[in-house]
């Protein structure tokens, strides 16, 4: 009989646990299922850290090669996803430290940044991109959608400008939504250090993006005002209309 899972463990963690045990028992499909489940997230993580699609693809593949060779020795003292992220982060750090990456960084894959802008700005910029934050029934104009895309690109570029460690922490916390404890496991930093360095990174982003985030907030407020004007109680609108009619009598 397998171990009893703590209540806090999610269904996803339970799947990871089962599939890692399957692989350790000699079932190759356990590893294949882990790859299928996590490959897109790991590629996205690598892309946001490295800002280069080719480098990110290499790093993601290298991550899973390392996972394959290390999975037999994985002892479940941390969540699989935390262990996986630690391998991915360390692989990206190696890329960042290499001369080849420094040369490639000068020719960052702009198309890759644009295609993931809406996904990578994270919770810190939810009012500054796409249609998120608009009330149900409100359709942004093409100009608003275009402006949101441009804001997303500026935010993505600002994240890429951050020092390596701050960029990694911003991506892990505000884009990937990892907990402080999971980030600590993935980076080797203690949670207190994670929080302080994350706050410095956020403060720098806010300074760089003050105008961008303000514009996004103003657009969201305008949409909210529109919603309030169209969803008030019907009797209030009827009374107002009656009052207007009466004023002409």
C-alpha positions as CSV (number, residue, x, y, z in Angstrom):
1,X,0.0,0.0,0.0
2,X,1.4,3.4,-0.9
3,X,2.0,6.3,1.5
4,X,-1.0,8.3,2.7
5,X,-0.8,11.7,1.0
6,X,-1.0,14.9,3.1
7,X,-4.2,16.8,2.6
8,X,-2.3,19.8,1.2
9,X,-0.9,17.7,-1.6
10,X,-2.7,18.4,-4.9
11,X,-4.0,15.9,-7.4
12,X,-1.1,17.0,-9.6
13,X,1.4,16.2,-6.9
14,X,-0.2,12.8,-6.5
15,X,0.1,12.1,-10.2
16,X,3.8,13.1,-10.1
17,X,4.4,10.8,-7.2
18,X,2.7,7.9,-8.9
19,X,4.5,8.4,-12.2
20,X,7.9,8.7,-10.5
21,X,7.3,5.5,-8.6
22,X,6.2,3.8,-11.8
23,X,9.4,4.8,-13.5
24,X,11.5,3.7,-10.5
25,X,9.6,0.3,-10.7
26,X,10.8,-0.1,-14.3
27,X,7.8,1.4,-16.2
28,X,9.2,3.7,-18.8
29,X,5.8,5.3,-19.4
30,X,6.0,6.9,-16.0
31,X,8.8,9.2,-17.3
32,X,6.9,9.8,-20.6
33,X,3.9,11.0,-18.7
34,X,5.9,13.3,-16.6
35,X,7.5,14.8,-19.7
36,X,4.1,15.3,-21.4
37,X,2.7,17.0,-18.3
38,X,5.5,19.4,-17.6
39,X,7.3,20.0,-20.9
40,X,5.4,23.2,-21.9
41,X,5.8,24.8,-18.5
42,X,9.5,24.0,-18.4
43,X,10.0,25.4,-21.9
44,X,8.1,28.5,-20.9
45,X,10.2,28.9,-17.8
46,X,13.5,28.5,-19.8
47,X,12.3,30.9,-22.4
48,X,11.5,33.7,-19.9
49,X,14.8,33.3,-18.2
50,X,16.9,33.0,-21.3
51,X,14.9,35.3,-23.7
52,X,15.9,33.1,-26.6
53,X,13.8,30.3,-28.1
54,X,16.6,28.1,-29.4
55,X,18.5,28.4,-26.1
56,X,15.3,27.7,-24.2
57,X,14.5,24.6,-26.3
58,X,18.1,23.3,-25.6
59,X,17.7,24.0,-21.9
60,X,14.3,22.3,-21.6
61,X,15.6,19.2,-23.4
62,X,18.7,19.1,-21.2
63,X,16.5,19.4,-18.1
64,X,14.6,16.3,-19.0
65,X,17.7,14.4,-19.9
66,X,19.0,15.2,-16.4
67,X,15.7,14.2,-14.9
68,X,15.8,10.9,-16.7
69,X,19.2,10.1,-15.4
70,X,18.5,11.2,-11.8
71,X,14.9,10.0,-11.3
72,X,15.9,6.6,-10.0
73,X,17.7,8.3,-7.1
74,X,14.8,10.7,-6.4
75,X,13.7,10.1,-2.8
76,X,10.6,12.2,-2.6
77,X,11.9,14.4,0.2
78,X,10.6,17.3,-1.9
79,X,7.8,17.6,-4.4
80,X,8.8,16.4,-7.9
81,X,7.8,19.7,-9.4
82,X,10.2,21.6,-7.1
83,X,13.0,19.2,-7.9
84,X,12.2,19.6,-11.6
85,X,12.2,23.3,-11.4
86,X,15.6,23.3,-9.6
87,X,17.1,21.3,-12.4
88,X,15.6,23.7,-15.0
89,X,16.8,26.8,-13.1
90,X,20.3,25.4,-12.7
91,X,20.4,24.5,-16.4
92,X,19.4,28.0,-17.4
93,X,22.0,29.5,-15.1
94,X,24.6,27.4,-16.8
95,X,23.4,28.8,-20.2
96,X,23.5,32.3,-18.8
97,X,27.0,31.9,-17.6
98,X,28.3,30.6,-21.0
99,X,30.0,32.8,-23.5
100,X,27.8,31.3,-26.2
101,X,24.7,32.6,-24.4
102,X,26.1,36.0,-23.8
103,X,26.7,36.3,-27.5
104,X,23.2,35.0,-28.3
105,X,21.6,37.4,-25.8
106,X,22.5,40.3,-28.1
107,X,20.2,38.8,-30.7
108,X,17.4,37.8,-28.4
109,X,14.4,36.1,-30.1
110,X,11.9,38.9,-30.3
111,X,9.2,36.8,-31.8
112,X,9.4,34.4,-28.9
113,X,9.0,37.3,-26.5
114,X,6.0,38.6,-28.3
115,X,4.3,35.2,-28.5
116,X,4.5,34.7,-24.8
117,X,4.0,38.3,-23.6
118,X,0.4,37.8,-22.5
119,X,1.4,34.6,-20.5
120,X,4.5,35.9,-18.8
121,X,3.6,39.2,-17.2
122,X,2.2,37.4,-14.1
123,X,0.0,38.5,-11.4
124,X,1.9,41.8,-10.8
125,X,0.6,43.1,-14.2
126,X,-2.8,41.5,-14.6
127,X,-4.4,44.9,-15.3
128,X,-1.9,45.7,-18.0
129,X,-2.4,43.1,-20.7
130,X,-5.0,41.4,-22.9
131,X,-8.7,41.5,-21.9
132,X,-8.1,40.3,-18.3
133,X,-9.7,42.6,-15.8
134,X,-12.5,43.7,-18.1
135,X,-16.1,42.9,-16.9
136,X,-18.1,40.1,-18.5
137,X,-19.7,41.4,-21.7
138,X,-17.2,44.2,-22.3
139,X,-15.4,43.8,-25.6
140,X,-12.1,45.8,-25.9
141,X,-11.7,47.6,-29.1
142,X,-8.9,46.6,-31.5
143,X,-6.9,49.6,-30.4
144,X,-7.2,48.5,-26.8
145,X,-6.1,45.0,-27.7
146,X,-3.1,46.3,-29.6
147,X,-2.2,48.6,-26.8
148,X,-2.4,45.7,-24.3
149,X,-0.1,43.7,-26.6
150,X,2.4,46.6,-26.6
151,X,2.2,46.9,-22.8
152,X,2.8,43.1,-22.5
153,X,5.9,43.4,-24.7
154,X,7.3,46.3,-22.6
155,X,6.7,44.3,-19.5
156,X,8.4,41.2,-21.0
157,X,11.4,43.3,-22.0
158,X,11.6,44.9,-18.5
159,X,11.7,41.4,-16.9
160,X,14.5,40.4,-19.3
161,X,16.5,43.5,-18.1
162,X,16.5,42.4,-14.5
163,X,19.6,40.9,-13.0
164,X,19.7,37.1,-13.4
165,X,18.6,36.1,-9.9
166,X,15.8,38.7,-9.6
167,X,14.5,37.7,-13.1
168,X,14.4,34.0,-12.0
169,X,12.6,34.8,-8.8
170,X,10.0,37.0,-10.6
171,X,9.4,34.3,-13.2
172,X,9.0,31.6,-10.6
173,X,6.7,33.6,-8.3
174,X,4.8,36.0,-10.4
175,X,4.6,34.1,-13.7
176,X,4.7,30.5,-12.6
177,X,2.9,31.1,-9.3
178,X,5.2,29.0,-7.2
179,X,5.1,29.3,-3.4
180,X,8.0,30.8,-1.5
181,X,8.8,27.4,-0.1
182,X,8.9,25.8,-3.5
183,X,11.1,28.7,-4.8
184,X,13.4,28.2,-1.9
185,X,13.7,24.5,-2.8
186,X,14.2,25.2,-6.5
187,X,16.9,27.9,-6.0
188,X,18.7,26.9,-2.7
189,X,17.8,30.2,-1.1
190,X,15.9,30.5,2.2
191,X,12.4,31.8,2.0
192,X,13.3,35.1,3.7
193,X,16.0,35.8,1.1
194,X,13.6,34.9,-1.7
195,X,11.1,37.4,-0.4
196,X,13.6,40.2,0.0
197,X,15.2,39.8,-3.4
198,X,11.8,39.3,-5.0
199,X,10.7,42.6,-3.5
200,X,13.8,44.4,-4.9
201,X,13.0,42.9,-8.4
202,X,9.4,44.0,-8.2
203,X,10.4,47.5,-7.0
204,X,12.7,47.8,-10.0
205,X,10.0,46.6,-12.4
206,X,7.5,49.1,-10.9
207,X,10.0,51.9,-11.4
208,X,10.6,51.0,-15.1
209,X,6.9,50.3,-15.8
210,X,5.1,53.0,-13.8
211,X,3.5,54.5,-16.8
212,X,2.6,51.2,-18.4
213,X,0.9,49.8,-15.3
214,X,-0.9,53.2,-14.7
215,X,-2.3,53.1,-18.2
216,X,-3.5,49.5,-17.8
217,X,-5.2,50.5,-14.5
218,X,-6.9,53.5,-16.1
219,X,-8.2,51.3,-19.0
220,X,-9.5,48.7,-16.5
221,X,-11.2,51.5,-14.5
222,X,-12.8,52.8,-17.7
223,X,-14.2,49.4,-18.4
224,X,-15.5,49.1,-14.8
225,X,-17.2,52.4,-15.2
226,X,-18.9,51.2,-18.4
227,X,-20.0,48.1,-16.6
228,X,-21.5,50.1,-13.7
229,X,-23.3,52.3,-16.2
230,X,-25.0,49.4,-18.0
231,X,-25.7,47.0,-15.0
232,X,-27.5,49.3,-12.5
233,X,-31.0,48.3,-11.3
234,X,-33.5,48.5,-14.1
235,X,-36.0,50.5,-11.9
236,X,-33.4,53.2,-11.5
237,X,-33.0,53.5,-15.2
238,X,-36.8,53.6,-15.7
239,X,-37.2,56.2,-13.0
240,X,-34.4,58.3,-14.6
241,X,-36.1,58.0,-18.0
242,X,-39.5,58.9,-16.5
243,X,-37.9,62.0,-14.8
244,X,-36.5,63.1,-18.1
245,X,-39.9,62.6,-19.8
246,X,-41.6,64.6,-17.0
247,X,-39.2,67.4,-17.4
248,X,-40.6,68.1,-20.9
249,X,-44.3,68.1,-19.8
